[in-house]
Amino acid sequence: MPDRRPAGRHRLDAVTGHLPETAGDRDAARSAHRSAARRTTSLPERRHLEARANRLTP
């Protein structure tokens, strides 16, 4: 079955997470990083994004 996720979409979510993170919006950043982690097919990248999301958890 072909992968139907848009190519590079996880990168957009990752950037979408970085911007609110730098602005102090931890909830939006955490949500975007988790979304990016779910979308990537790369295990190392998924672990990195999940770690960033977990770092923002109160």
MMTF fields as JSON, N, C-alpha, C and O atoms, coordinates in Angstrom:
{
  "mmtfVersion": "1.0.0",
  "mmtfProducer": "UNKNOWN",
  "numBonds": 231,
  "numAtoms": 232,
  "numGroups": 58,
  "numChains": 1,
  "numModels": 1,
  "chainsPerModel": [1],
  "groupsPerChain": [58],
  "chainIdList": ["A"],
  "bondAtomList": [4, 2, 8, 6, 12, 10, 16, 14, 20, 18, 24, 22, 28, 26, 32, 30, 36, 34, 40, 38, 44, 42, 48, 46, 52, 50, 56, 54, 60, 58, 64, 62, 68, 66, 72, 70, 76, 74, 80, 78, 84, 82, 88, 86, 92, 90, 96, 94, 100, 98, 104, 102, 108, 106, 112, 110, 116, 114, 120, 118, 124, 122, 128, 126, 132, 130, 136, 134, 140, 138, 144, 142, 148, 146, 152, 150, 156, 154, 160, 158, 164, 162, 168, 166, 172, 170, 176, 174, 180, 178, 184, 182, 188, 186, 192, 190, 196, 194, 200, 198, 204, 202, 208, 206, 212, 210, 216, 214, 220, 218, 224, 222, 228, 226],
  "bondOrderList": [1, 1, 1, 1, 1, 1, 1, 1, 1, 1, 1, 1, 1, 1, 1, 1, 1, 1, 1, 1, 1, 1, 1, 1, 1, 1, 1, 1, 1, 1, 1, 1, 1, 1, 1, 1, 1, 1, 1, 1, 1, 1, 1, 1, 1, 1, 1, 1, 1, 1, 1, 1, 1, 1, 1, 1, 1],
  "groupList": [{"groupName": "MET", "atomNameList": ["N", "CA", "C", "O"], "elementList": ["N", "C", "C", "O"], "formalChargeList": [0, 0, 0, 0], "bondAtomList": [1, 0, 2, 1, 3, 2], "bondOrderList": [1, 1, 2], "singleLetterCode": "M", "chemCompType": "L-PEPTIDE LINKING"}, {"groupName": "PRO", "atomNameList": ["N", "CA", "C", "O"], "elementList": ["N", "C", "C", "O"], "formalChargeList": [0, 0, 0, 0], "bondAtomList": [1, 0, 2, 1, 3, 2], "bondOrderList": [1, 1, 2], "singleLetterCode": "P", "chemCompType": "L-PEPTIDE LINKING"}, {"groupName": "ASP", "atomNameList": ["N", "CA", "C", "O"], "elementList": ["N", "C", "C", "O"], "formalChargeList": [0, 0, 0, 0], "bondAtomList": [1, 0, 2, 1, 3, 2], "bondOrderList": [1, 1, 2], "singleLetterCode": "D", "chemCompType": "L-PEPTIDE LINKING"}, {"groupName": "ARG", "atomNameList": ["N", "CA", "C", "O"], "elementList": ["N", "C", "C", "O"], "formalChargeList": [0, 0, 0, 0], "bondAtomList": [1, 0, 2, 1, 3, 2], "bondOrderList": [1, 1, 2], "singleLetterCode": "R", "chemCompType": "L-PEPTIDE LINKING"}, {"groupName": "ALA", "atomNameList": ["N", "CA", "C", "O"], "elementList": ["N", "C", "C", "O"], "formalChargeList": [0, 0, 0, 0], "bondAtomList": [1, 0, 2, 1, 3, 2], "bondOrderList": [1, 1, 2], "singleLetterCode": "A", "chemCompType": "L-PEPTIDE LINKING"}, {"groupName": "GLY", "atomNameList": ["N", "CA", "C", "O"], "elementList": ["N", "C", "C", "O"], "formalChargeList": [0, 0, 0, 0], "bondAtomList": [1, 0, 2, 1, 3, 2], "bondOrderList": [1, 1, 2], "singleLetterCode": "G", "chemCompType": "PEPTIDE LINKING"}, {"groupName": "HIS", "atomNameList": ["N", "CA", "C", "O"], "elementList": ["N", "C", "C", "O"], "formalChargeList": [0, 0, 0, 0], "bondAtomList": [1, 0, 2, 1, 3, 2], "bondOrderList": [1, 1, 2], "singleLetterCode": "H", "chemCompType": "L-PEPTIDE LINKING"}, {"groupName": "LEU", "atomNameList": ["N", "CA", "C", "O"], "elementList": ["N", "C", "C", "O"], "formalChargeList": [0, 0, 0, 0], "bondAtomList": [1, 0, 2, 1, 3, 2], "bondOrderList": [1, 1, 2], "singleLetterCode": "L", "chemCompType": "L-PEPTIDE LINKING"}, {"groupName": "VAL", "atomNameList": ["N", "CA", "C", "O"], "elementList": ["N", "C", "C", "O"], "formalChargeList": [0, 0, 0, 0], "bondAtomList": [1, 0, 2, 1, 3, 2], "bondOrderList": [1, 1, 2], "singleLetterCode": "V", "chemCompType": "L-PEPTIDE LINKING"}, {"groupName": "THR", "atomNameList": ["N", "CA", "C", "O"], "elementList": ["N", "C", "C", "O"], "formalChargeList": [0, 0, 0, 0], "bondAtomList": [1, 0, 2, 1, 3, 2], "bondOrderList": [1, 1, 2], "singleLetterCode": "T", "chemCompType": "L-PEPTIDE LINKING"}, {"groupName": "GLU", "atomNameList": ["N", "CA", "C", "O"], "elementList": ["N", "C", "C", "O"], "formalChargeList": [0, 0, 0, 0], "bondAtomList": [1, 0, 2, 1, 3, 2], "bondOrderList": [1, 1, 2], "singleLetterCode": "E", "chemCompType": "L-PEPTIDE LINKING"}, {"groupName": "SER", "atomNameList": ["N", "CA", "C", "O"], "elementList": ["N", "C", "C", "O"], "formalChargeList": [0, 0, 0, 0], "bondAtomList": [1, 0, 2, 1, 3, 2], "bondOrderList": [1, 1, 2], "singleLetterCode": "S", "chemCompType": "L-PEPTIDE LINKING"}, {"groupName": "ASN", "atomNameList": ["N", "CA", "C", "O"], "elementList": ["N", "C", "C", "O"], "formalChargeList": [0, 0, 0, 0], "bondAtomList": [1, 0, 2, 1, 3, 2], "bondOrderList": [1, 1, 2], "singleLetterCode": "N", "chemCompType": "L-PEPTIDE LINKING"}],
  "groupTypeList": [0, 1, 2, 3, 3, 1, 4, 5, 3, 6, 3, 7, 2, 4, 8, 9, 5, 6, 7, 1, 10, 9, 4, 5, 2, 3, 2, 4, 4, 3, 11, 4, 6, 3, 11, 4, 4, 3, 3, 9, 9, 11, 7, 1, 10, 3, 3, 6, 7, 10, 4, 3, 4, 12, 3, 7, 9, 1],
  "groupIdList": [1, 2, 3, 4, 5, 6, 7, 8, 9, 10, 11, 12, 13, 14, 15, 16, 17, 18, 19, 20, 21, 22, 23, 24, 25, 26, 27, 28, 29, 30, 31, 32, 33, 34, 35, 36, 37, 38, 39, 40, 41, 42, 43, 44, 45, 46, 47, 48, 49, 50, 51, 52, 53, 54, 55, 56, 57, 58],
  "secStructList": [7, 7, 7, 7, 1, 7, 6, 6, 2, 2, 2, 2, 2, 2, 2, 2, 2, 2, 2, 2, 2, 2, 2, 6, 7, 2, 2, 2, 2, 2, 2, 2, 2, 2, 2, 2, 2, 2, 2, 7, 7, 7, 2, 2, 2, 2, 2, 2, 2, 2, 2, 2, 2, 2, 2, 6, 7, 7],
  "xCoordList": [0.841, 0.0, 0.892, 1.792, 0.674, 1.524, 1.285, 0.192, 2.329, 2.253, 1.52, 1.991, 0.39, -0.44, -0.152, -0.791, 0.799, 1.13, 1.865, 2.732, 1.535, 2.247, 3.735, 4.108, 4.558, 6.007, 6.388, 5.961, 7.184, 7.686, 6.702, 7.044, 5.506, 4.503, 4.998, 4.735, 5.708, 6.203, 7.181, 7.274, 7.898, 8.84, 8.089, 8.512, 6.985, 6.158, 5.632, 5.644, 5.175, 4.7, 5.829, 5.605, 7.025, 8.162, 8.477, 8.727, 8.466, 8.698, 7.558, 7.775, 6.345, 5.179, 5.305, 4.755, 6.012, 6.269, 7.381, 7.32, 8.383, 9.534, 9.149, 9.585, 8.343, 7.999, 7.259, 7.667, 6.191, 5.555, 6.437, 6.313, 7.317, 8.226, 9.116, 9.323, 9.631, 10.491, 9.695, 10.246, 8.394, 7.533, 6.96, 6.298, 7.208, 6.751, 5.407, 4.887, 4.834, 3.553, 3.835, 3.868, 4.033, 4.442, 3.385, 3.724, 2.101, 1.035, 0.99, 0.909, 1.044, 1.014, 2.259, 2.185, 3.397, 4.651, 4.613, 4.991, 4.165, 4.089, 3.168, 3.502, 2.028, 1.073, 1.666, 1.508, 2.339, 2.931, 4.07, 4.196, 4.894, 5.993, 5.445, 5.982, 4.382, 3.778, 3.158, 3.238, 2.547, 1.979, 3.086, 2.939, 4.183, 5.321, 5.874, 6.22, 5.96, 6.474, 5.586, 6.087, 4.285, 3.37, 3.495, 3.263, 3.852, 3.875, 5.184, 5.191, 6.277, 7.548, 7.675, 7.115, 8.412, 8.681, 10.068, 10.449, 10.809, 12.158, 12.105, 11.662, 12.552, 12.545, 13.416, 12.961, 14.643, 15.44, 14.772, 14.806, 14.175, 13.494, 12.268, 11.99, 11.546, 10.387, 10.822, 10.177, 11.9, 12.389, 12.783, 12.499, 13.432, 13.849, 12.627, 12.596, 11.631, 10.434, 9.638, 9.108, 9.557, 8.868, 9.611, 8.987, 10.925, 11.729, 11.488, 11.382, 11.4, 11.119, 9.743, 9.574, 8.764, 7.403, 7.404, 6.794, 8.073, 8.103, 8.816, 8.465, 9.798, 10.528, 9.6, 9.837, 8.541, 7.614, 6.426, 5.559, 6.388, 5.28, 5.505, 6.588, 4.466, 4.633, 4.815, 4.967],
  "yCoordList": [-1.176, 0.0, 1.247, 1.346, 2.172, 3.361, 4.299, 4.357, 5.021, 6.005, 7.234, 7.867, 7.577, 8.685, 10.011, 11.022, 10.011, 11.26, 12.183, 11.734, 13.454, 14.392, 14.429, 14.51, 14.369, 14.408, 15.708, 16.79, 15.592, 16.766, 17.389, 18.372, 16.864, 17.46, 17.484, 18.44, 16.445, 16.424, 17.567, 18.073, 17.971, 19.089, 20.399, 21.235, 20.568, 21.759, 21.771, 22.812, 20.625, 20.539, 20.826, 21.462, 20.365, 20.603, 22.092, 22.617, 22.764, 24.214, 24.917, 25.868, 24.439, 25.009, 24.84, 25.64, 23.825, 23.636, 24.52, 25.006, 24.727, 25.527, 26.984, 27.586, 27.541, 28.958, 29.282, 30.205, 28.564, 28.891, 28.535, 29.131, 27.569, 27.221, 28.419, 28.74, 29.065, 30.222, 31.409, 32.28, 31.438, 32.516, 32.201, 33.047, 30.992, 30.634, 29.923, 29.678, 29.587, 28.871, 27.374, 26.724, 26.849, 25.457, 24.468, 23.426, 24.779, 23.86, 23.693, 22.572, 24.804, 24.737, 24.044, 23.257, 24.337, 23.72, 22.212, 21.437, 21.802, 20.377, 19.648, 18.563, 20.229, 19.634, 19.483, 18.44, 20.511, 20.459, 19.444, 18.724, 19.377, 18.402, 16.971, 16.085, 16.763, 15.418, 15.064, 13.917, 16.036, 15.809, 15.459, 14.543, 16.184, 15.909, 14.512, 13.796, 14.12, 12.789, 11.693, 10.67, 11.901, 10.897, 10.789, 9.719, 11.867, 11.885, 11.393, 10.932, 11.484, 11.095, 9.573, 8.833, 9.132, 7.7, 7.345, 6.174, 8.342, 8.141, 7.935, 8.818, 6.783, 6.496, 7.474, 7.962, 7.786, 8.761, 10.141, 10.81, 10.55, 11.839, 11.804, 12.773, 10.696, 10.549, 10.655, 11.339, 9.989, 10.044, 11.469, 11.918, 12.164, 13.548, 14.438, 15.216, 14.322, 15.152, 14.815, 15.709, 13.552, 13.152, 13.681, 14.099, 13.661, 14.184, 15.684, 16.181, 16.406, 17.852, 18.085, 18.973, 17.306, 17.447, 17.13, 17.853, 16.072, 15.684, 16.724, 16.922, 17.376, 18.422, 19.592, 20.323, 19.761, 20.874, 20.508, 21.343, 19.268, 18.814, 19.315, 19.154, 19.924, 20.463, 19.374, 19.663],
  "zCoordList": [0.0, 0.0, 0.0, 0.834, -0.884, -0.954, 0.227, 0.789, 0.581, 1.658, 1.125, 0.181, 1.707, 1.224, 1.934, 1.641, 2.855, 3.535, 2.579, 1.829, 2.596, 1.723, 2.068, 3.238, 1.062, 1.275, 1.972, 1.568, 3.007, 3.708, 4.675, 5.332, 4.788, 5.682, 7.126, 7.857, 7.537, 8.915, 9.161, 10.28, 8.139, 8.305, 8.531, 9.329, 7.833, 8.045, 9.478, 10.135, 9.963, 11.344, 12.331, 13.36, 12.026, 12.917, 13.002, 14.087, 11.869, 11.864, 12.587, 13.338, 12.353, 13.023, 14.534, 15.292, 14.974, 16.4, 16.923, 18.053, 16.111, 16.548, 16.796, 17.777, 15.919, 16.041, 17.339, 18.045, 17.683, 18.966, 20.167, 21.237, 19.979, 21.077, 21.407, 22.577, 20.393, 20.639, 21.178, 21.852, 20.875, 21.37, 22.75, 23.35, 23.258, 24.587, 24.642, 25.73, 23.49, 23.461, 23.478, 22.434, 24.656, 24.817, 24.345, 23.785, 24.564, 24.155, 22.636, 22.133, 21.913, 20.444, 19.912, 18.969, 20.516, 20.081, 20.312, 19.433, 21.476, 21.803, 20.828, 20.35, 20.536, 19.608, 18.208, 17.573, 17.733, 16.394, 16.329, 15.338, 17.361, 17.37, 17.384, 16.72, 18.14, 18.162, 16.816, 16.376, 16.17, 14.839, 13.853, 13.045, 13.922, 13.037, 13.298, 12.358, 14.57, 14.917, 14.337, 13.87, 14.363, 13.807, 12.291, 11.728, 11.635, 10.17, 9.553, 8.411, 10.282, 9.685, 9.586, 10.396, 8.593, 8.441, 8.986, 9.006, 9.42, 9.945, 11.457, 12.192, 11.916, 13.347, 14.142, 15.176, 13.714, 14.469, 14.533, 15.565, 13.428, 13.414, 14.335, 15.043, 14.321, 15.208, 16.667, 17.461, 17.014, 18.398, 18.79, 19.9, 17.876, 18.138, 18.373, 19.326, 17.512, 17.634, 18.893, 19.552, 19.219, 20.447, 21.68, 22.655, 21.629, 22.744, 22.899, 24.02, 21.784, 21.864, 22.461, 23.297, 22.047, 22.602, 24.082, 24.87, 24.47, 25.881, 26.737, 27.9, 26.174, 26.909, 27.25, 28.212, 26.449, 26.641, 27.526, 27.784, 27.987, 28.829, 30.26, 30.823, 30.834, 32.197, 33.223, 34.41]
}
